[in-house]
């Protein structure tokens, strides 16, 4: 696999026959192999996860399909598939499962070419300083409920939020995910440009059992070759 970090929560994952592009809204894209199938995913309609510019790629790539959360209001077309939470759909050689986001839309689980990939979208433990305790407790309950659905599940690659805006609680969702899944490699995302969070988490006691499985995403357009 070759994985390219595009920007924010957007990654491109290239396999032998298929290319998956997640939550693109801006940034430089690689030149994709036109002999491979291109699947574009959008987890929800927020402007930092979706932009109509993804449809411009039709002019360059003919073998293309879109898998979008159904909160994204677009005209239904032959190459567009809308998905809702807690759903399993099959598109070509892809098995696509969804979880309910704790914000809006869905998280994706894709099984293809013998690999299983997780992209959280905005599914995260959104614990905010200054928020009333009951709301933070509600968010904790919601997040743990979704993670329980994938408890002990194996993922080859996972893209998981690590958000600087949460202050000292930035690691909660990432930590809960890693402790409850069998994830080979985890890519932090949604860092809001603060890539120091990756090192910060790696040096915390909480990550001692999984820090070697965290990929240090530290600049846009960086490519990772995964054996």
N, C-alpha and C positions, 0 to 999 in steps of 0.2 A: 504493500500500500504506500501511496504517497499522499501526505496530508499537507495542505497549505492553509495557513492562518491568514484570512483575508482582512477581517476587521471586526472588533467587538465580539459578537457571537457567531460570526460567519466563518465557516471552514469549508474547504473543498477536500473531498476524499476520493482518490482515484484508485480503482481496482483494475483487474485484468480486462474486464469487459464493460464495466460500468463506472460512471462518475456521479458522485453525490455532492450537491452544493446546498449548504444549510444557511438559512436566515440572512441572505445577502440583501443589503440595501445601498451600500456604497463601497468604493475601494477598487483596487486593480485586480482584475481576474486573470488567471493563467489562460493561455491558449489551450483549450481542451482538444483532445484527440477526437476528430469528427467521426472516426470509425467506432467509437464507443457510445453507449447510450448515456444520455445526460438526464439526471433526475434532480429537480430543484424543489427543495423543501422550504416552507415558511411556517413557523410554529404559531404565529399569531400576527395580528394586524398592527401592532405598535411600530412606529416609524423606524425604530432601531433594530427591527427584525424583518421588516417587509417593505418593499418598494415596488411599484409597478414597473420599474426599469428591468426587472427580471424577464418581462415578456419581450423585451427588445432582443433577447438572445435567440429568439425564434428565427430571426433573419440570418443568423450565422450558423446555427446548429439545427439540423432538420430532425434528428432523432432525439427529441426532447419531450419530457413530461413534467408536469407540475403537481406536487402534492402539498396542498395548502390546508391549514386549519379553517374550519367552516365559519369562523368569525370574520374572515377576510371576504369582503364583498366584491366579488368579481363575477363576470358573466360566465356561466358554465359553457365550456368548450370541450372538444374531443380530447385535447391533451391536458386538461385540468381535472384533477381529482380532489374533491373536498372531503376532509376527514373530521370526525368529531372525537371527543374524549372517549377512552375505554373502548376502542374499536380495533379490529384486526381486518386488514384488507390485503389482497394480493394483487400486485401490479407487475406484469411480466414475471421476472425472476425474483422480485422483491416481496418479502413478507414485511408488512408495516403494521406495527402496533402503536397505540397511543395511550398516554396517561393524561390525567387532568392537571392542568397547570394550577399553581397556587396564585397566579396572576390572571392571565388570559390565554386562551387557546390550549395547546397540547405540548407534551413532550413526545419525541419520536423514538421508537426502537425499530431498527431496520436489520433484517437478516438477509444477506446476499453473498453469493460466492463463498459460502462457508464461514462468513464473518458476521458478528452481531455488533451493531453500533448503536449507541445511545446519544441522543441530543436533547438536552433538557429544555430548550427554549427558555421560558421564564419560570419553570418549575423549580422553586427554591424555597428554603426556609428564610422568609423575609422577616427577620427580627430587627425592629427599628428602635434605636434609642429615642426616648421621649414619647413613644407610642404607649397608649394605655395597656396595662398588663393583660387585660382580657383579650385584646386584639392580638397581642403577641402570642398568647397561649393558643388562640384559635388558629393562627398561622402554623404554629408548631404541630398541632394536631392534624391539620390538613396535609402538611408535608409528609409527616411520618406515615399517614394513611396511604399516600401514594407510593412511598418507598417500600412499604410493607408488601405491596403487590409484586415487587421485583426482588424481594429478599433472597439473598444467596445466588442470584442469577449471574451468569457469566457474561461479561462484555469484553470484546477485544479492544474496543475504543469507546471512551465516553467523553462527551463535552459537557462540562458542568460549571455553573456560575460560581464566581468568586468575586463578590461585589464590594468595592472599596467604600461605597456610601454607607454600608452597614457598620462602619467603625469597628469596634473590637469584636463584633459578632459576625464579621465577614466570612468566617470559615464554617459556620454551623451547618449549612446545607451541604457543602462539599464533604465535610467530615461525616455527616450522617449517611450520605450516599456511599462513600468508600467503605465505611464500617459494615454496611449491610448488603453490599454486592461483592461479587468476585470479579473485579475489574482489572484487566491486564495493564492498560495505560489510560490515564485520565488527563485530558487537556482542560485547564482552567479557561474560562471565557467570561464575558460580561464584566471585565475588570475596570471598565471606564478609564482605560489608559494607564492604570497603576499596576504595572507588571511586577513591582516589588512584593506584591501580595503572595506571589508564588514562593519566593524565598522565605517570606515571613511564615507561611504555613509550614513549609518544609522544616523549619527550625523549631516548630512548636512540638511540645510533648504529645499533643493529640494525634499528630500524623506519623508517629514513630513506626507504626506497623505498615504504612502504605506510602511513605514519602518517596521511596525509590520508584514508585509507579506514577508519579506526577511528572508530566512533561513541562519543561520550563518554557512556556510561551512568553517571549519577551520583545517581539517586534512584529509589525504587520508584514505580510507577504513572506514570512519565513516558511521554508519547506522542511518537512520531516519525512525521511524515508524509514518506513517501519518494516522490519523483516517479518 
